[in-house]
Amino acid sequence: MMRRLSRIAVLFACTTLLAACASGPRSVPDDREAAWSDQRQRLEALTGWRAEGRLAVQTRDDAGNANFIWIEEGEDRFRLRLEGPLGQGGGRLLVNGSRAVLTTGDGQRYAGPDAGRLLDDLYGWDIPVAGLRQWLVGLPGGDADYELDRFGRIAALDWRGWHIEYRRYRQVGDIDLPATLIATRAESGTEIRVAIDQWNPESDDESPSDEENDSNIPLMGG
């Protein structure tokens, strides 16, 4: 496990360095609250987006990492593709409103009302999916406490026992989007590190599948 954690640490150190090199100098706004208001409006206007990167999850009992593609489609619908989580061979998560469907790397399908519960049951990952949808784009969510950096972006936030720190941002068009962030939950001893390599503020993936309508899916978490 220590060797795996060392590889994860090196991975994120390299990502942070690359993000720093990719970000040019920028001016500090006179009013960071006004800058945040403008940034927030731009982020909330995103109805569909695509993010590609890597995440590493460490718990008290284990640790693992995966490549991911997150495709947000609006109207409480998104898809998450994982490659190689904890040696399980990847998976696909489709969420549409209050229904979530998780297809594992070997083709098994599981469904339930809580996407986070499915990930926890299948992979042992305590990931707050509802919060992560907001955190990935740099939004605090409705009931989070947060602080701003000097550029008027979220620097850190606290949400329902989770503490999230933003280490790097990347400018994509006229919006600053997170490049690296770390989420920790002391109660469960969970740490999630996310590095986003590519951003597309508009989702352009293939049309949604109908796999959530498969009547043969075993139900989990509800």
Protein Blocks (a to p, Z undefined) as FASTA:
>chain_A
ZZmmmmmmmmmmmmmmmmmmmpccddddfblmlmmmmmmmmmmmpmbdcdddddddddfk
bccddddddddebjhiacdddehiahlopaadddehjaccdddfkopacddfblklmmmm
mnopacdfklmmmmmnopabjmbccdddfkopafbdceehiacddfbdcdehjaccdfbd
cdddfknopacddddfbdcfbdcbdcddfklmpmkbccehZZ
